[in-house]
Structures are given as structure tokens and as C-alpha cells.
């Protein structure tokens, strides 16, 4: 009767560390995969951006900027000192992608332009939209947990 049972519940700090690692790992995999796919299939990437509904000059810039941005975001997410910036950049890019996919899904464009990478290209627009919302959720979770775990600056 004199002994106490010790509950095996994870500490909040351990859960925070685990959620940060897991969310950043998933986002890193997605951004490295999509960024490298666009660079390795450069000609297809170039053509796909030029098939978009925006001017050719913008397409030329975006053909390089998007995959490089994806790889940069993955790099920012890799290190704890830059992770917050990686999450913020991820949120911005994923919001743009999700808005774009949503507009395509509802038929806002006269043709269906797509420059998705590999397996993501095989998803339907609704599945792609849901995947992007999930990734945005991971990004928001990462931002919140990262902000909570950072030491507060002295006033």
C-alpha cells in the first residue's frame, strides 16, 4: 500500500521537441523532393512554368526561383537557429501554392497548368489541396512550438 505507481506520460518539453523534429522532417523531405525534382527535370519544369497563366518573363524567373526557394526552406528547417525562418517561409510558399491549387480546382483558369513534382503530380486537385492544408498545419504547429521553446529575450 505504501508504493505509488509512476505514470508514464511524456513531458511537455519532450513532446515539443518531438513535434518540432517530426514537422520539420516532413517539410524538409517534401521541399527537398519537390525542389530537386524540378531541377532534375529542368526542361519539363521550364515548359510547365511557361504554360502558366502569367507573363513569360515571370515564368522564367519562377522556373528557377521556386525550386531554389524550396531547397532553401529545407535548409532553413534543418538547423534550430534558422528553423523559425524556415517555418515562416514554408507558410508563405505553401499558402501561395494552396491558393493556386484551390483556384485551379474550382476552374478559375482557362487551362490546367501544373508544375508539381513526381508523385504529387499524380494527385487530383482535391487531394493536392488537402495535402497542402496538412503541410500548412504542420508549418503552423512548428511555428507555435518553435516560438514556445525559444528562450525569451531580456527586456
DSSP file (Angstrom, degrees, kcal/mol; ACC not computed):
  #  RESIDUE AA STRUCTURE BP1 BP2  ACC     N-H-->O    O-->H-N    N-H-->O    O-->H-N    TCO  KAPPA ALPHA  PHI   PSI    X-CA   Y-CA   Z-CA
    1    1 A X              0   0    0      0, 0.0     0, 0.0     0, 0.0     0, 0.0   0.000 360.0 360.0 360.0 -22.6    0.0    0.0    0.0
    2    2 A X        +     0   0    0      2,-0.1     2,-0.3     0, 0.0     0, 0.0   0.459 360.0  88.2 -83.7  -0.2    2.9    2.3    0.6
    3    3 A X        -     0   0    0      0, 0.0     2,-0.4     0, 0.0     0, 0.0  -0.722  64.4-143.7-102.1 153.1    4.1    2.5   -3.0
    4    4 A X        -     0   0    0     -2,-0.3     2,-0.4     0, 0.0    -2,-0.1  -0.887  17.0-124.7-110.5 139.7    3.0    4.9   -5.7
    5    5 A X        -     0   0    0     -2,-0.4     2,-0.6     1,-0.0     0, 0.0  -0.700  23.1-136.6 -84.0 134.4    2.6    4.0   -9.3
    6    6 A X        -     0   0    0     -2,-0.4     2,-0.2     2,-0.0    -1,-0.0  -0.797  16.0-133.0 -93.5 122.9    4.5    6.2  -11.6
    7    7 A X        -     0   0    0     -2,-0.6     2,-0.9     1,-0.1    -1,-0.0  -0.502   6.4-139.9 -75.2 142.2    2.6    7.3  -14.7
    8    8 A X        +     0   0    0     -2,-0.2     2,-0.4     2,-0.0    -1,-0.1  -0.544  47.3 144.3-101.0  66.3    4.5    7.1  -17.9
    9    9 A X        -     0   0    0     -2,-0.9    -2,-0.0     1,-0.0     2,-0.0  -0.886  51.7-113.8-106.2 135.6    3.4   10.3  -19.5
   10   10 A X        -     0   0    0     -2,-0.4     2,-0.1     1,-0.1    -2,-0.0  -0.333  31.9-112.5 -66.1 146.5    5.7   12.2  -21.7
   11   11 A X     >  -     0   0    0      1,-0.1     4,-2.1    -2,-0.0     3,-0.3  -0.466  23.8-116.5 -74.4 150.3    6.8   15.6  -20.5
   12   12 A X  H  > S+     0   0    0      1,-0.2     4,-2.6     2,-0.2     5,-0.2   0.861 115.6  55.7 -56.1 -36.2    5.6   18.7  -22.5
   13   13 A X  H  > S+     0   0    0      1,-0.2     4,-2.5     2,-0.2    -1,-0.2   0.904 107.2  49.2 -65.7 -39.7    9.2   19.6  -23.4
   14   14 A X  H  > S+     0   0    0     -3,-0.3     4,-2.5     2,-0.2    -1,-0.2   0.908 111.7  48.8 -65.1 -41.1    9.7   16.1  -24.9
   15   15 A X  H  X S+     0   0    0     -4,-2.1     4,-2.8     2,-0.2    -2,-0.2   0.894 110.8  51.1 -64.5 -39.5    6.5   16.4  -26.9
   16   16 A X  H  X S+     0   0    0     -4,-2.6     4,-2.4     2,-0.2    -2,-0.2   0.933 111.7  46.6 -62.0 -46.0    7.5   19.8  -28.1
   17   17 A X  H  X S+     0   0    0     -4,-2.5     4,-2.5     1,-0.2    -2,-0.2   0.913 114.2  48.2 -63.6 -42.3   10.9   18.5  -29.3
   18   18 A X  H  X S+     0   0    0     -4,-2.5     4,-2.8     2,-0.2     5,-0.2   0.920 112.1  48.0 -64.8 -44.3    9.3   15.5  -31.0
   19   19 A X  H  X S+     0   0    0     -4,-2.8     4,-2.5     2,-0.2     5,-0.3   0.872 112.4  50.0 -66.8 -35.3    6.7   17.6  -32.8
   20   20 A X  H  X S+     0   0    0     -4,-2.4     4,-2.3    -5,-0.2     5,-0.3   0.936 113.9  44.8 -64.7 -46.2    9.4   20.1  -33.9
   21   21 A X  H  X S+     0   0    0     -4,-2.5     4,-2.3    -5,-0.2    -2,-0.2   0.921 116.6  45.3 -64.8 -44.0   11.6   17.3  -35.2
   22   22 A X  H  X S+     0   0    0     -4,-2.8     4,-2.4     2,-0.2     5,-0.2   0.930 115.0  45.7 -68.2 -45.8    8.7   15.5  -36.9
   23   23 A X  H  X S+     0   0    0     -4,-2.5     4,-2.1    -5,-0.2    -2,-0.2   0.920 116.1  45.6 -65.8 -42.2    7.1   18.6  -38.5
   24   24 A X  H  X S+     0   0    0     -4,-2.3     4,-2.7    -5,-0.3    -1,-0.2   0.895 111.9  52.6 -68.6 -37.0   10.4   19.9  -39.8
   25   25 A X  H  X S+     0   0    0     -4,-2.3     4,-2.5    -5,-0.3    -2,-0.2   0.932 110.4  46.9 -62.8 -46.1   11.5   16.5  -41.1
   26   26 A X  H  X S+     0   0    0     -4,-2.4     4,-2.3     1,-0.2    -1,-0.2   0.930 115.1  46.2 -61.6 -45.3    8.3   16.0  -43.1
   27   27 A X  H  X S+     0   0    0     -4,-2.1     4,-2.8    -5,-0.2     5,-0.2   0.893 111.3  52.3 -65.8 -39.2    8.6   19.5  -44.5
   28   28 A X  H  X S+     0   0    0     -4,-2.7     4,-2.8     2,-0.2     5,-0.3   0.938 110.2  48.5 -61.2 -46.2   12.3   19.1  -45.3
   29   29 A X  H  X S+     0   0    0     -4,-2.5     4,-2.5     1,-0.2     5,-0.2   0.932 113.5  47.0 -59.6 -46.4   11.5   15.8  -47.2
   30   30 A X  H  X S+     0   0    0     -4,-2.3     4,-2.7     1,-0.2     5,-0.3   0.935 115.9  43.7 -62.7 -46.9    8.7   17.5  -49.2
   31   31 A X  H  X S+     0   0    0     -4,-2.8     4,-2.4     2,-0.2     5,-0.3   0.879 115.2  47.4 -70.8 -37.2   10.7   20.6  -50.1
   32   32 A X  H  X S+     0   0    0     -4,-2.8     4,-2.7    -5,-0.2     5,-0.3   0.935 114.6  48.5 -66.2 -44.3   13.9   18.7  -51.0
   33   33 A X  H  X S+     0   0    0     -4,-2.5     4,-2.1    -5,-0.3    -2,-0.2   0.947 117.4  39.3 -59.7 -50.9   11.9   16.2  -53.1
   34   34 A X  H  X S+     0   0    0     -4,-2.7     4,-2.0    -5,-0.2    -1,-0.2   0.901 117.6  48.9 -70.6 -39.9    9.9   18.9  -55.0
   35   35 A X  H  X S+     0   0    0     -4,-2.4     4,-1.7    -5,-0.3    -2,-0.2   0.937 114.9  43.4 -64.9 -46.8   12.9   21.2  -55.4
   36   36 A X  H  X S+     0   0    0     -4,-2.7     4,-3.3    -5,-0.3     5,-0.3   0.886 111.0  55.7 -66.7 -38.3   15.3   18.6  -56.6
   37   37 A X  H  X S+     0   0    0     -4,-2.1     4,-2.1    -5,-0.3    -1,-0.2   0.920 108.4  47.9 -60.0 -43.3   12.6   17.1  -58.9
   38   38 A X  H  < S+     0   0    0     -4,-2.0     7,-0.3     1,-0.2    -1,-0.2   0.875 116.0  44.3 -66.2 -36.3   12.1   20.5  -60.6
   39   39 A X  H >< S+     0   0    0     -4,-1.7     3,-0.9     1,-0.2    -2,-0.2   0.893 114.2  48.2 -74.9 -39.4   15.9   21.0  -61.0
   40   40 A X  H 3< S+     0   0    0     -4,-3.3     2,-0.2     1,-0.3     3,-0.2   0.823 117.2  42.5 -71.4 -30.3   16.5   17.4  -62.3
   41   41 A X  T 3X S+     0   0    0     -4,-2.1     4,-2.6    -5,-0.3    -1,-0.3  -0.410  78.9 153.2-106.5  53.7   13.6   17.6  -64.7
   42   42 A X  H <>  +     0   0    0     -3,-0.9     4,-3.1     1,-0.2     5,-0.2   0.861  65.7  50.5 -56.2 -45.8   14.6   21.2  -65.7
   43   43 A X  H  > S+     0   0    0      1,-0.2     4,-2.4     2,-0.2    -1,-0.2   0.923 113.5  45.5 -63.8 -43.2   13.2   21.2  -69.3
   44   44 A X  H  > S+     0   0    0      2,-0.2     4,-2.6     1,-0.2    -1,-0.2   0.903 113.7  50.9 -63.1 -40.5    9.8   19.9  -68.1
   45   45 A X  H  X S+     0   0    0     -4,-2.6     4,-2.4    -7,-0.3    -2,-0.2   0.932 110.3  48.7 -61.3 -47.7    9.9   22.5  -65.2
   46   46 A X  H  X S+     0   0    0     -4,-3.1     4,-1.8     1,-0.2    -2,-0.2   0.924 113.6  46.4 -59.1 -47.4   10.7   25.3  -67.7
   47   47 A X  H  X S+     0   0    0     -4,-2.4     4,-0.7     1,-0.2    -1,-0.2   0.903 110.9  52.7 -64.1 -41.4    7.9   24.3  -70.0
   48   48 A X  H >< S+     0   0    0     -4,-2.6     3,-0.7     1,-0.2    -1,-0.2   0.906 109.1  48.7 -63.4 -41.7    5.4   23.9  -67.2
   49   49 A X  H >< S+     0   0    0     -4,-2.4     3,-1.1     1,-0.2     5,-0.3   0.858 110.4  51.6 -67.0 -33.0    6.2   27.4  -65.8
   50   50 A X  H 3< S+     0   0    0     -4,-1.8    -1,-0.2     1,-0.2    -2,-0.2   0.588 102.4  61.0 -79.5  -8.3    5.8   28.8  -69.3
   51   51 A X  T << S+     0   0    0     -4,-0.7    -1,-0.2    -3,-0.7    -2,-0.2   0.397  86.6 105.3 -91.4   0.8    2.4   27.1  -69.6
   52   52 A X  S <  S-     0   0    0     -3,-1.1     7,-0.1    -4,-0.2    60,-0.0  -0.157  86.0-108.6 -76.0 174.6    1.1   29.1  -66.7
   53   53 A X  S    S+     0   0    0     58,-0.1     2,-0.2    60,-0.0    -1,-0.1   0.284  90.1  85.9 -91.4  11.7   -1.3   32.0  -66.9
   54   54 A X  S    S-     0   0    0     -5,-0.3     5,-0.1     1,-0.2    -2,-0.1  -0.673  91.6 -70.5-109.7 168.9    1.3   34.6  -66.1
   55   55 A X     >  -     0   0    0     -2,-0.2     4,-2.2     1,-0.1     3,-0.4  -0.108  40.4-118.3 -58.9 151.0    3.8   36.5  -68.4
   56   56 A X  H  > S+     0   0    0      1,-0.2     4,-2.3     2,-0.2     5,-0.2   0.823 113.0  58.2 -59.1 -34.9    6.8   34.7  -69.9
   57   57 A X  H  > S+     0   0    0      1,-0.2     4,-1.5     2,-0.2    -1,-0.2   0.911 109.0  44.6 -64.1 -41.3    9.2   36.9  -68.0
   58   58 A X  H  > S+     0   0    0     -3,-0.4     4,-2.9     1,-0.2    -2,-0.2   0.883 110.5  55.2 -68.6 -38.8    7.7   36.0  -64.7
   59   59 A X  H  X S+     0   0    0     -4,-2.2     4,-2.2     1,-0.2    -2,-0.2   0.898 105.6  52.6 -60.6 -40.8    7.7   32.3  -65.7
   60   60 A X  H  X S+     0   0    0     -4,-2.3     4,-0.7     2,-0.2    -1,-0.2   0.903 112.8  43.9 -62.8 -41.7   11.4   32.5  -66.5
   61   61 A X  H >X S+     0   0    0     -4,-1.5     4,-2.9     1,-0.2     3,-0.8   0.929 114.7  48.6 -68.0 -46.0   12.2   33.9  -63.0
   62   62 A X  H 3X S+     0   0    0     -4,-2.9     4,-2.4     1,-0.2     5,-0.4   0.813  98.2  68.3 -67.0 -30.5    9.9   31.5  -61.2
   63   63 A X  H 3< S+     0   0    0     -4,-2.2     4,-0.4    -5,-0.2    -1,-0.2   0.851 116.6  26.2 -57.7 -34.1   11.3   28.4  -63.0
   64   64 A X  H <X S+     0   0    0     -3,-0.8     4,-1.8    -4,-0.7    -2,-0.2   0.831 120.7  55.0 -93.0 -40.7   14.5   29.0  -61.1
   65   65 A X  H  X S+     0   0    0     -4,-2.9     4,-2.5     1,-0.2     5,-0.2   0.871 102.8  54.7 -66.5 -38.8   13.2   30.8  -58.0
   66   66 A X  H  X S+     0   0    0     -4,-2.4     4,-2.5     2,-0.2    -1,-0.2   0.967 111.9  40.0 -65.0 -54.1   10.6   28.2  -56.9
   67   67 A X  H  > S+     0   0    0     -4,-0.4     4,-2.1    -5,-0.4    -1,-0.2   0.898 117.8  49.4 -64.2 -35.9   12.9   25.1  -56.8
   68   68 A X  H  X S+     0   0    0     -4,-1.8     4,-2.3     2,-0.2    -1,-0.2   0.890 111.2  50.2 -67.2 -37.2   15.7   27.1  -55.2
   69   69 A X  H  X S+     0   0    0     -4,-2.5     4,-2.7    -5,-0.2    -2,-0.2   0.907 108.8  52.2 -64.7 -41.9   13.3   28.6  -52.7
   70   70 A X  H  X S+     0   0    0     -4,-2.5     4,-2.0     1,-0.2    -2,-0.2   0.916 112.3  45.1 -60.9 -43.2   12.1   25.1  -51.8
   71   71 A X  H  X S+     0   0    0     -4,-2.1     4,-2.1     2,-0.2    -1,-0.2   0.876 112.4  51.7 -69.1 -36.9   15.6   23.9  -51.2
   72   72 A X  H  X S+     0   0    0     -4,-2.3     4,-2.6     2,-0.2    -2,-0.2   0.910 108.6  50.8 -64.8 -41.9   16.5   27.0  -49.2
   73   73 A X  H  X S+     0   0    0     -4,-2.7     4,-2.3     2,-0.2    -2,-0.2   0.918 109.1  51.4 -61.6 -43.6   13.4   26.4  -47.0
   74   74 A X  H  X S+     0   0    0     -4,-2.0     4,-0.8     1,-0.2    -1,-0.2   0.906 110.7  49.2 -59.2 -41.4   14.5   22.8  -46.4
   75   75 A X  H >X S+     0   0    0     -4,-2.1     4,-0.7     1,-0.2     3,-0.6   0.907 109.9  50.4 -65.4 -42.5   18.0   24.1  -45.4
   76   76 A X  H >< S+     0   0    0     -4,-2.6     3,-0.6     1,-0.2    10,-0.3   0.874 109.4  52.0 -62.3 -37.5   16.5   26.7  -43.0
   77   77 A X  H 3< S+     0   0    0     -4,-2.3    -1,-0.2     1,-0.2    -2,-0.2   0.686  98.0  68.8 -72.4 -17.6   14.3   24.0  -41.4
   78   78 A X  H << S+     0   0    0     -4,-0.8     2,-0.4    -3,-0.6    -1,-0.2   0.813  95.3  56.2 -72.2 -31.1   17.4   21.8  -40.9
   79   79 A X  S XX S-     0   0    0     -4,-0.7     3,-1.1    -3,-0.6     4,-1.1  -0.866  74.4-138.5-112.4 136.5   19.0   24.0  -38.2
   80   80 A X  T 34 S+     0   0    0     -2,-0.4     4,-0.5     1,-0.3     3,-0.2   0.823 102.5  57.5 -61.4 -32.5   17.4   25.1  -35.0
   81   81 A X  T 34 S+     0   0    0      1,-0.2    -1,-0.3     2,-0.1     4,-0.1   0.741 119.6  29.6 -73.0 -20.6   18.8   28.6  -35.2
   82   82 A X  T <> S+     0   0    0     -3,-1.1     4,-2.0    -6,-0.3     3,-0.3   0.393  91.4 100.2-113.9   0.2   17.1   29.2  -38.6
   83   83 A X  H  X S+     0   0    0     -4,-1.1     4,-2.8     1,-0.2     5,-0.2   0.867  78.1  56.2 -59.1 -40.7   14.1   26.9  -38.2
   84   84 A X  H  > S+     0   0    0     -4,-0.5     4,-2.5     1,-0.2    -1,-0.2   0.922 109.5  46.8 -58.1 -44.3   11.7   29.7  -37.3
   85   85 A X  H  > S+     0   0    0     -3,-0.3     4,-2.6     2,-0.2    -1,-0.2   0.858 110.7  53.5 -65.7 -35.1   12.5   31.4  -40.6
   86   86 A X  H  X S+     0   0    0     -4,-2.0     4,-2.6   -10,-0.3    -2,-0.2   0.917 110.1  46.5 -63.8 -43.8   12.1   28.1  -42.4
   87   87 A X  H  X S+     0   0    0     -4,-2.8     4,-2.7     2,-0.2    -2,-0.2   0.919 113.1  49.2 -64.3 -43.1    8.7   27.7  -41.0
   88   88 A X  H  X S+     0   0    0     -4,-2.5     4,-2.0     2,-0.2    -2,-0.2   0.926 113.9  45.4 -62.8 -44.7    7.7   31.2  -41.8
   89   89 A X  H  X S+     0   0    0     -4,-2.6     4,-2.7     2,-0.2     5,-0.2   0.893 112.1  52.7 -64.2 -40.1    9.0   30.8  -45.4
   90   90 A X  H  X S+     0   0    0     -4,-2.6     4,-3.0     1,-0.2     5,-0.3   0.914 107.8  51.2 -60.6 -44.3    7.2   27.5  -45.6
   91   91 A X  H  X S+     0   0    0     -4,-2.7     4,-2.0     2,-0.2    -2,-0.2   0.916 111.9  47.2 -60.8 -43.6    4.0   29.1  -44.5
   92   92 A X  H  X S+     0   0    0     -4,-2.0     4,-2.0     2,-0.2    -2,-0.2   0.956 116.3  42.2 -63.1 -51.5    4.3   31.8  -47.2
   93   93 A X  H  X S+     0   0    0     -4,-2.7     4,-2.7     1,-0.2    -2,-0.2   0.911 115.4  49.1 -65.6 -43.0    5.1   29.4  -50.0
   94   94 A X  H  X S+     0   0    0     -4,-3.0     4,-2.9    -5,-0.2    -1,-0.2   0.852 109.0  53.6 -66.3 -33.8    2.6   26.8  -49.0
   95   95 A X  H  X S+     0   0    0     -4,-2.0     4,-2.3    -5,-0.3    -1,-0.2   0.915 110.9  46.3 -65.9 -42.0   -0.2   29.5  -48.8
   96   96 A X  H  X S+     0   0    0     -4,-2.0     4,-2.4     2,-0.2    -2,-0.2   0.944 115.2  46.7 -63.2 -47.7    0.6   30.7  -52.3
   97   97 A X  H  X S+     0   0    0     -4,-2.7     4,-3.0     1,-0.2     5,-0.2   0.918 113.2  48.8 -60.0 -44.6    0.7   27.1  -53.6
   98   98 A X  H  X S+     0   0    0     -4,-2.9     4,-2.6     2,-0.2    -1,-0.2   0.899 111.2  49.2 -66.1 -41.3   -2.6   26.2  -51.8
   99   99 A X  H  X S+     0   0    0     -4,-2.3     4,-2.3     2,-0.2    -1,-0.2   0.926 113.2  48.0 -60.9 -44.8   -4.3   29.3  -53.1
  100  100 A X  H  X S+     0   0    0     -4,-2.4     4,-2.2     2,-0.2    -2,-0.2   0.924 112.6  47.4 -62.2 -47.2   -3.1   28.5  -56.6
  101  101 A X  H  X S+     0   0    0     -4,-3.0     4,-2.9     1,-0.2    -1,-0.2   0.903 111.3  52.5 -62.4 -41.0   -4.2   24.8  -56.3
  102  102 A X  H  X S+     0   0    0     -4,-2.6     4,-1.8     1,-0.2    -1,-0.2   0.899 109.0  49.2 -61.4 -41.3   -7.6   25.9  -55.0
  103  103 A X  H  <>S+     0   0    0     -4,-2.3     5,-2.9     2,-0.2     6,-0.3   0.885 113.1  46.6 -66.1 -39.0   -8.1   28.3  -57.9
  104  104 A X  H ><5S+     0   0    0     -4,-2.2     3,-1.6     3,-0.2    -2,-0.2   0.929 109.6  55.3 -65.1 -44.4   -7.2   25.5  -60.4
  105  105 A X  H 3<5S+     0   0    0     -4,-2.9    -2,-0.2     1,-0.3    -1,-0.2   0.858 109.1  46.2 -58.1 -38.8   -9.5   23.1  -58.5
  106  106 A X  T 3<5S-     0   0    0     -4,-1.8    -1,-0.3    -5,-0.2    -2,-0.2   0.408 119.8-108.6 -88.6   4.2  -12.5   25.5  -58.9
  107  107 A X  T < 5 +     0   0    0     -3,-1.6    -3,-0.2    -4,-0.2    -2,-0.1   0.812  68.0 146.0  81.3  30.8  -11.8   26.1  -62.6
  108  108 A X      < +     0   0    0     -5,-2.9     2,-0.3    -6,-0.1    -4,-0.2   0.640  57.8  65.9 -76.1 -13.8  -10.5   29.7  -62.4
  109  109 A X  S    S-     0   0    0     -6,-0.3     0, 0.0    -5,-0.2     0, 0.0  -0.843  80.0-131.2-112.6 148.0   -8.0   29.2  -65.2
  110  110 A X  S    S+     0   0    0     -2,-0.3     2,-0.3     2,-0.0    -1,-0.1   0.784  96.0  24.5 -67.1 -26.4   -8.8   28.5  -68.9
  111  111 A X  S    S-     0   0    0    -60,-0.1     2,-1.1    -3,-0.0   -58,-0.1  -0.897  88.3-109.6-131.7 164.0   -6.3   25.6  -68.9
  112  112 A X        -     0   0    0     -2,-0.3     2,-0.3   -60,-0.0   -60,-0.0  -0.766  36.7-172.1-100.0  94.4   -4.9   23.4  -66.1
  113  113 A X        +     0   0    0     -2,-1.1     2,-0.4     2,-0.0   -61,-0.1  -0.661   8.1 174.4 -83.9 138.5   -1.3   24.4  -65.6
  114  114 A X        +     0   0    0     -2,-0.3   -63,-0.1   -66,-0.1    -2,-0.0  -0.986  25.8 170.0-146.9 138.1    0.7   22.2  -63.3
  115  115 A X        +     0   0    0     -2,-0.4     2,-0.1   -66,-0.1     6,-0.1  -0.258  34.4 147.6-133.7  44.8    4.3   22.1  -62.3
  116  116 A X        -     0   0    0      5,-0.1     2,-0.4     1,-0.1    -2,-0.1  -0.406  47.1-109.2 -82.0 160.6    4.0   19.6  -59.4
  117  117 A X    >>  -     0   0    0     -2,-0.1     3,-1.7     4,-0.0     4,-0.9  -0.736  51.5 -63.5 -97.4 137.6    6.8   17.2  -58.6
  118  118 A X  H >> S+     0   0    0     -2,-0.4     3,-1.1     1,-0.3     4,-0.5   0.123 122.6  11.8  39.1-119.2    6.8   13.5  -59.1
  119  119 A X  H >4 S+     0   0    0      1,-0.3     3,-0.9     2,-0.2     4,-0.3   0.784 123.8  62.9 -63.3 -30.0    4.2   11.6  -57.1
  120  120 A X  H X4 S+     0   0    0     -3,-1.7     3,-1.3     1,-0.3    -1,-0.3   0.832  94.8  62.6 -64.6 -30.9    2.4   14.9  -56.1
  121  121 A X  H << S+     0   0    0     -3,-1.1    -1,-0.3    -4,-0.9    -2,-0.2   0.782  96.5  58.9 -64.2 -27.1    1.7   15.4  -59.8
  122  122 A X  T << S+     0   0    0     -3,-0.9    -1,-0.3    -4,-0.5    -2,-0.2   0.569  86.4  99.1 -81.6  -7.9   -0.4   12.2  -59.8
  123  123 A X  S <  S-     0   0    0     -3,-1.3     2,-0.1    -4,-0.3    -3,-0.0  -0.455  77.8-117.1 -75.0 149.7   -2.8   13.6  -57.1
  124  124 A X     >  -     0   0    0     -2,-0.1     4,-2.6     1,-0.1     5,-0.2  -0.337  34.4-101.3 -74.1 169.7   -6.1   15.1  -58.1
  125  125 A X  H  > S+     0   0    0      1,-0.2     4,-2.4     2,-0.2     5,-0.1   0.872 122.4  50.7 -65.6 -36.4   -6.7   18.7  -57.3
  126  126 A X  H  > S+     0   0    0      2,-0.2     4,-2.3     1,-0.2    -1,-0.2   0.923 112.9  45.7 -67.1 -42.5   -8.8   18.0  -54.2
  127  127 A X  H  > S+     0   0    0      2,-0.2     4,-2.7     1,-0.2    -2,-0.2   0.888 113.0  50.9 -65.8 -38.8   -6.1   15.6  -52.8
  128  128 A X  H  X S+     0   0    0     -4,-2.6     4,-2.5     2,-0.2    -2,-0.2   0.913 110.2  49.6 -63.5 -42.7   -3.4   18.1  -53.6
  129  129 A X  H  X S+     0   0    0     -4,-2.4     4,-2.2     2,-0.2    -2,-0.2   0.922 112.4  47.1 -62.2 -45.1   -5.3   20.9  -51.8
  130  130 A X  H  X S+     0   0    0     -4,-2.3     4,-2.4     2,-0.2    -2,-0.2   0.899 110.5  52.5 -64.9 -41.5   -5.8   18.7  -48.7
  131  131 A X  H  X S+     0   0    0     -4,-2.7     4,-2.4     1,-0.2    -2,-0.2   0.932 110.1  48.8 -58.5 -45.8   -2.1   17.7  -48.8
  132  132 A X  H  X S+     0   0    0     -4,-2.5     4,-2.4     1,-0.2    -2,-0.2   0.894 109.5  51.4 -63.2 -39.7   -1.2   21.4  -48.9
  133  133 A X  H  X S+     0   0    0     -4,-2.2     4,-2.4     2,-0.2    -1,-0.2   0.903 109.6  50.8 -62.9 -40.0   -3.6   22.2  -46.0
  134  134 A X  H  X S+     0   0    0     -4,-2.4     4,-2.3     2,-0.2    -2,-0.2   0.922 110.7  48.5 -60.9 -44.7   -1.9   19.3  -44.0
  135  135 A X  H  X S+     0   0    0     -4,-2.4     4,-2.1     2,-0.2    -2,-0.2   0.866 110.0  51.8 -66.1 -35.9    1.5   20.8  -44.7
  136  136 A X  H  X S+     0   0    0     -4,-2.4     4,-2.7     2,-0.2    -1,-0.2   0.915 108.5  52.2 -64.2 -41.7    0.3   24.3  -43.7
  137  137 A X  H  X S+     0   0    0     -4,-2.4     4,-2.5     1,-0.2    -2,-0.2   0.913 109.4  48.7 -59.3 -43.8   -1.0   22.7  -40.4
  138  138 A X  H  X S+     0   0    0     -4,-2.3     4,-2.7     2,-0.2    -1,-0.2   0.894 111.4  51.0 -61.6 -39.6    2.5   21.2  -39.8
  139  139 A X  H  X S+     0   0    0     -4,-2.1     4,-2.6     2,-0.2    -2,-0.2   0.922 110.6  47.0 -64.8 -45.1    4.1   24.5  -40.5
  140  140 A X  H  X S+     0   0    0     -4,-2.7     4,-2.6     2,-0.2     5,-0.2   0.912 112.5  50.6 -63.9 -42.5    1.8   26.4  -38.1
  141  141 A X  H  X S+     0   0    0     -4,-2.5     4,-2.7    -5,-0.2     5,-0.3   0.939 111.5  48.4 -58.5 -47.0    2.4   23.7  -35.4
  142  142 A X  H  X S+     0   0    0     -4,-2.7     4,-2.8     1,-0.2     5,-0.2   0.906 110.9  50.1 -60.8 -43.1    6.2   24.0  -36.0
  143  143 A X  H  X S+     0   0    0     -4,-2.6     4,-2.2     2,-0.2    -1,-0.2   0.926 113.4  46.1 -60.5 -45.5    6.0   27.8  -35.7
  144  144 A X  H  X S+     0   0    0     -4,-2.6     4,-1.8     2,-0.2    -2,-0.2   0.935 116.8  42.6 -65.1 -47.5    4.0   27.7  -32.5
  145  145 A X  H  X S+     0   0    0     -4,-2.7     4,-1.9     1,-0.2    -2,-0.2   0.907 113.8  51.9 -67.8 -40.8    6.2   25.1  -30.8
  146  146 A X  H  X S+     0   0    0     -4,-2.8     4,-1.1    -5,-0.3    -1,-0.2   0.899 109.7  49.9 -62.5 -40.0    9.4   26.7  -32.0
  147  147 A X  H  < S+     0   0    0     -4,-2.2    -1,-0.2    -5,-0.2    -2,-0.2   0.866 111.4  49.4 -66.0 -36.0    8.3   30.1  -30.6
  148  148 A X  H  < S+     0   0    0     -4,-1.8    -1,-0.2     1,-0.2    -2,-0.2   0.822 111.8  47.5 -72.1 -31.1    7.4   28.4  -27.3
  149  149 A X  H  < S+     0   0    0     -4,-1.9     2,-0.2    -5,-0.1    -1,-0.2   0.639  89.5  97.2 -89.0 -14.3   10.8   26.6  -27.0
  150  150 A X  S  < S-     0   0    0     -4,-1.1     2,-0.1    -5,-0.2    -4,-0.0  -0.530  85.2-107.5 -74.0 139.3   13.0   29.6  -27.8
  151  151 A X        -     0   0    0     -2,-0.2     2,-0.2     1,-0.1    -1,-0.1  -0.424  37.7-113.1 -64.3 140.3   14.4   31.5  -24.8
  152  152 A X        -     0   0    0     -2,-0.1     2,-0.2    -4,-0.1    -1,-0.1  -0.502  29.4-113.4 -76.2 141.8   12.7   34.8  -24.3
  153  153 A X        -     0   0    0     -2,-0.2     2,-0.2     1,-0.1    -1,-0.1  -0.466  31.6-111.1 -73.1 144.7   14.8   38.0  -24.9
  154  154 A X              0   0    0     -2,-0.2    -1,-0.1     1,-0.1     0, 0.0  -0.574 360.0 360.0 -76.0 138.1   15.6   40.1  -21.8
  155  155 A X              0   0    0     -2,-0.2    -1,-0.1     0, 0.0    -2,-0.0   0.504 360.0 360.0 -71.6 360.0   13.8   43.5  -21.9
